Amino acid sequence: AQTVTQSQPEMSVQEAETVTLSCTYDTSENNYYLFWYKQPPSRQMILVIRQEAYKQQNATENRFSVNFQKAAKSFSLKISDSQLGDTAMYFCAFMKLSTGTASKLTFGTGTRLQVTL
Amino acid sequence: DGGITQSPKYLFRKEGQNVTLSCEQNLNHDAMYWYRQDPGQGLRLIYYSQIVNDFQKGDIAEGYSVSREKKESFPLTVTSAQKNPTAFYLCASSLTGQVGELFFGEGSRLTVL
Protein backbone atom coordinates (compact mmCIF):
# COMPACT_ATOMS: atom_id res chain seq x y z
CA ALA A 1 0.00 0.00 0.00
CA GLN A 2 1.07 3.52 -0.67
CA THR A 3 1.26 6.26 1.93
CA VAL A 4 1.56 10.01 1.46
CA THR A 5 2.85 12.21 4.27
CA GLN A 6 2.52 15.95 4.58
CA SER A 7 4.32 17.00 7.73
CA GLN A 8 3.31 20.67 7.73
CA PRO A 9 -0.31 21.04 8.89
CA GLU A 10 -0.26 24.83 8.49
CA MET A 11 1.93 27.40 6.81
CA SER A 12 1.82 31.12 6.29
CA VAL A 13 3.45 33.31 3.65
CA GLN A 14 3.33 36.98 2.82
CA GLU A 15 1.96 38.13 -0.48
CA ALA A 16 4.56 38.13 -3.29
CA GLU A 17 6.88 35.82 -1.34
CA THR A 18 7.78 32.22 -2.15
CA VAL A 19 6.69 29.23 -0.12
CA THR A 20 7.48 25.51 -0.34
CA LEU A 21 5.12 22.78 0.80
CA SER A 22 6.61 19.39 1.60
CA CYS A 23 5.40 15.92 0.71
CA THR A 24 6.96 12.51 1.05
CA TYR A 25 5.55 9.19 -0.05
CA ASP A 26 6.24 5.54 0.33
CA THR A 27 5.74 3.00 -2.45
CA SER A 28 7.32 -0.06 -3.97
CA GLU A 29 6.01 0.88 -7.41
CA ASN A 30 8.34 2.17 -10.08
CA ASN A 31 5.75 3.73 -12.39
CA TYR A 32 3.44 6.24 -10.82
CA TYR A 33 2.18 9.81 -10.83
CA LEU A 34 2.22 12.50 -8.21
CA PHE A 35 -0.12 15.45 -7.89
CA TRP A 36 -0.82 18.58 -5.94
CA TYR A 37 -4.45 19.53 -5.46
CA LYS A 38 -5.76 22.79 -4.07
CA GLN A 39 -8.92 23.12 -1.98
CA PRO A 40 -9.85 26.79 -1.49
CA PRO A 41 -12.30 27.88 1.20
CA SER A 42 -15.17 27.31 -1.28
CA ARG A 43 -14.28 23.62 -0.95
CA GLN A 44 -14.10 22.69 -4.65
CA MET A 45 -10.79 20.94 -5.20
CA ILE A 46 -8.78 21.52 -8.33
CA LEU A 47 -5.65 20.00 -9.78
CA VAL A 48 -2.61 22.27 -9.52
CA ILE A 49 0.18 20.23 -11.02
CA ARG A 50 1.05 16.69 -12.10
CA GLN A 51 4.37 14.83 -12.28
CA GLU A 52 5.09 11.55 -14.00
CA ALA A 53 7.66 9.50 -12.11
CA TYR A 54 9.50 8.48 -15.26
CA LYS A 55 10.18 12.11 -16.15
CA GLN A 56 13.26 13.59 -14.56
CA GLN A 57 12.28 17.14 -15.40
CA ASN A 58 10.30 18.87 -12.70
CA ALA A 59 6.79 19.95 -13.70
CA THR A 60 5.93 23.66 -13.82
CA GLU A 61 2.61 25.45 -14.17
CA ASN A 62 2.99 29.21 -14.14
CA ARG A 63 3.86 30.19 -10.53
CA PHE A 64 3.69 26.59 -9.33
CA SER A 65 6.60 24.20 -9.64
CA VAL A 66 7.66 20.96 -8.02
CA ASN A 67 10.90 19.50 -6.77
CA PHE A 68 10.64 15.79 -7.47
CA GLN A 69 13.32 13.63 -5.87
CA LYS A 70 12.49 10.05 -6.81
CA ALA A 71 15.22 8.36 -4.81
CA ALA A 72 14.27 10.29 -1.69
CA LYS A 73 10.54 9.84 -2.43
CA SER A 74 10.01 13.53 -2.00
CA PHE A 75 7.66 15.80 -3.93
CA SER A 76 7.54 19.41 -2.76
CA LEU A 77 5.46 22.24 -4.21
CA LYS A 78 6.90 25.71 -4.63
CA ILE A 79 4.57 28.66 -5.03
CA SER A 80 6.29 31.79 -6.31
CA ASP A 81 4.94 35.32 -6.04
CA SER A 82 2.21 34.17 -3.65
CA GLN A 83 -1.21 35.74 -4.09
CA LEU A 84 -4.14 36.04 -1.71
CA GLY A 85 -6.05 33.63 -3.95
CA ASP A 86 -3.49 30.94 -3.14
CA THR A 87 -4.96 30.67 0.36
CA ALA A 88 -6.22 27.11 0.51
CA MET A 89 -5.63 23.59 1.73
CA TYR A 90 -3.08 21.82 -0.44
CA PHE A 91 -3.11 18.06 -0.82
CA CYS A 92 -0.33 15.91 -2.17
CA ALA A 93 -1.53 12.75 -3.93
CA PHE A 94 -0.09 9.56 -5.38
CA MET A 95 -1.39 7.28 -8.11
CA LYS A 96 0.22 4.11 -9.37
CA LEU A 97 0.09 3.34 -13.04
CA SER A 98 -2.77 1.00 -13.85
CA THR A 99 -4.50 -0.43 -16.88
CA GLY A 100 -7.96 0.61 -15.78
CA THR A 101 -9.73 3.80 -16.72
CA ALA A 102 -10.10 5.05 -13.16
CA SER A 103 -7.58 7.29 -11.42
CA LYS A 104 -7.31 5.94 -7.88
CA LEU A 105 -5.50 8.58 -5.87
CA THR A 106 -4.05 8.30 -2.37
CA PHE A 107 -4.06 11.67 -0.65
CA GLY A 108 -1.96 13.12 2.12
CA THR A 109 -3.48 14.88 5.12
CA GLY A 110 -3.06 18.35 3.64
CA THR A 111 -1.26 21.61 4.41
CA ARG A 112 -3.32 24.68 5.12
CA LEU A 113 -1.65 27.71 3.50
CA GLN A 114 -2.53 31.24 4.51
CA VAL A 115 -1.31 34.10 2.33
CA THR A 116 -1.18 37.38 4.23
CA LEU A 117 -0.78 41.02 3.21
CA ASP B 1 -21.81 24.97 -17.60
CA GLY B 2 -20.25 21.53 -17.26
CA GLY B 3 -19.50 20.25 -13.81
CA ILE B 4 -20.35 18.04 -10.90
CA THR B 5 -23.36 18.70 -8.70
CA GLN B 6 -23.65 17.27 -5.23
CA SER B 7 -26.77 17.51 -3.13
CA PRO B 8 -27.68 18.26 -0.51
CA LYS B 9 -24.92 20.57 0.66
CA TYR B 10 -25.79 20.00 4.32
CA LEU B 11 -27.65 17.07 5.78
CA PHE B 12 -28.65 16.18 9.32
CA ARG B 13 -29.84 12.72 10.24
CA LYS B 14 -30.59 10.74 13.32
CA GLU B 15 -28.42 7.80 14.25
CA GLY B 16 -29.59 4.56 12.64
CA GLN B 17 -31.06 6.14 9.52
CA ASN B 18 -29.78 5.49 6.02
CA VAL B 19 -28.87 8.56 4.00
CA THR B 20 -28.35 8.94 0.26
CA LEU B 21 -26.07 11.62 -1.17
CA SER B 22 -26.56 12.61 -4.77
CA CYS B 23 -23.81 13.16 -7.35
CA GLU B 24 -24.51 14.14 -10.94
CA GLN B 25 -22.02 15.09 -13.68
CA ASN B 26 -22.55 16.47 -17.16
CA LEU B 27 -18.91 16.23 -18.22
CA ASN B 28 -19.40 12.91 -20.03
CA HIS B 29 -16.75 11.38 -17.79
CA ASP B 30 -16.51 7.61 -17.55
CA ALA B 31 -15.17 7.26 -14.02
CA MET B 32 -16.72 8.56 -10.83
CA TYR B 33 -15.55 8.47 -7.23
CA TRP B 34 -16.64 9.08 -3.67
CA TYR B 35 -14.17 10.36 -1.10
CA ARG B 36 -14.62 11.06 2.57
CA GLN B 37 -12.78 14.01 4.13
CA ASP B 38 -12.15 14.23 7.86
CA PRO B 39 -10.04 16.87 9.65
CA GLY B 40 -6.43 15.76 9.88
CA GLN B 41 -6.99 12.68 7.73
CA GLY B 42 -7.13 14.02 4.22
CA LEU B 43 -9.32 12.30 1.65
CA ARG B 44 -10.04 8.61 1.71
CA LEU B 45 -11.59 6.67 -1.17
CA ILE B 46 -14.93 5.01 -0.44
CA TYR B 47 -16.05 3.65 -3.81
CA TYR B 48 -15.29 4.24 -7.45
CA SER B 49 -16.87 3.30 -10.74
CA GLN B 50 -15.16 3.02 -14.12
CA ILE B 51 -18.27 2.33 -16.16
CA VAL B 52 -22.04 2.05 -15.87
CA ASN B 53 -23.27 -0.90 -13.79
CA ASP B 54 -19.81 -1.52 -12.38
CA PHE B 55 -18.15 -0.23 -9.22
CA GLN B 56 -15.34 -1.22 -6.86
CA LYS B 57 -14.66 -0.74 -3.19
CA GLY B 58 -12.09 1.78 -2.12
CA ASP B 59 -10.16 1.87 1.13
CA ILE B 60 -13.09 2.52 3.48
CA ALA B 61 -16.17 0.97 1.86
CA GLU B 62 -17.64 -0.62 4.98
CA GLY B 63 -21.01 0.89 5.86
CA TYR B 64 -21.47 2.49 2.44
CA SER B 65 -23.17 1.43 -0.78
CA VAL B 66 -23.32 2.89 -4.29
CA SER B 67 -25.01 2.35 -7.63
CA ARG B 68 -24.15 3.40 -11.18
CA GLU B 69 -27.24 2.95 -13.31
CA LYS B 70 -26.51 5.96 -15.49
CA LYS B 71 -23.23 7.42 -16.67
CA GLU B 72 -24.14 10.80 -15.20
CA SER B 73 -25.12 9.63 -11.73
CA PHE B 74 -23.28 7.96 -8.84
CA PRO B 75 -25.29 8.17 -5.59
CA LEU B 76 -23.77 7.17 -2.27
CA THR B 77 -25.82 5.64 0.55
CA VAL B 78 -24.47 5.95 4.06
CA THR B 79 -26.03 3.06 5.92
CA SER B 80 -26.68 2.59 9.60
CA ALA B 81 -23.76 0.15 9.63
CA GLN B 82 -21.29 3.03 9.17
CA LYS B 83 -19.97 3.58 12.67
CA ASN B 84 -18.86 7.19 12.32
CA PRO B 85 -20.77 8.74 9.41
CA THR B 86 -20.40 12.41 10.32
CA ALA B 87 -18.01 13.77 7.69
CA PHE B 88 -17.58 15.82 4.56
CA TYR B 89 -18.22 13.77 1.40
CA LEU B 90 -16.72 14.64 -1.96
CA CYS B 91 -17.76 13.24 -5.31
CA ALA B 92 -15.43 13.40 -8.30
CA SER B 93 -15.22 12.28 -11.88
CA SER B 94 -12.47 11.79 -14.43
CA LEU B 95 -12.06 11.34 -18.16
CA THR B 96 -10.27 8.34 -19.57
CA GLY B 97 -6.83 9.43 -20.70
CA GLN B 98 -6.57 12.41 -18.36
CA VAL B 99 -4.46 10.64 -15.79
CA GLY B 100 -5.14 11.70 -12.24
CA GLU B 101 -7.17 14.75 -13.15
CA LEU B 102 -10.23 14.51 -10.98
CA PHE B 103 -13.02 17.05 -11.16
CA PHE B 104 -14.68 17.51 -7.80
CA GLY B 105 -18.07 18.63 -6.64
CA GLU B 106 -18.54 21.13 -3.83
CA GLY B 107 -19.19 18.41 -1.28
CA SER B 108 -21.90 17.35 1.12
CA ARG B 109 -21.56 17.75 4.87
CA LEU B 110 -23.37 14.99 6.74
CA THR B 111 -24.00 15.33 10.46
CA VAL B 112 -25.48 12.44 12.37
CA LEU B 113 -27.11 13.47 15.63
Interface residues (C-beta under 8 A of the other chain):
Chain A: V4 Q6 P9 Y33 F35 Y37 S42 R43 Q44 M45 I46 L47 R50 F91 A93 M95 G100 T101 A102 S103 K104 L105 T106 F107 G108 T109 G110
Chain B: D30 A31 Y33 Y35 G40 Q41 G42 L43 R44 L45 Y48 S49 Q50 I51 Q56 G58 F88 L90 A92 S94 T96 Q98 V99 G100 E101 L102 F104 G105 E106 G107
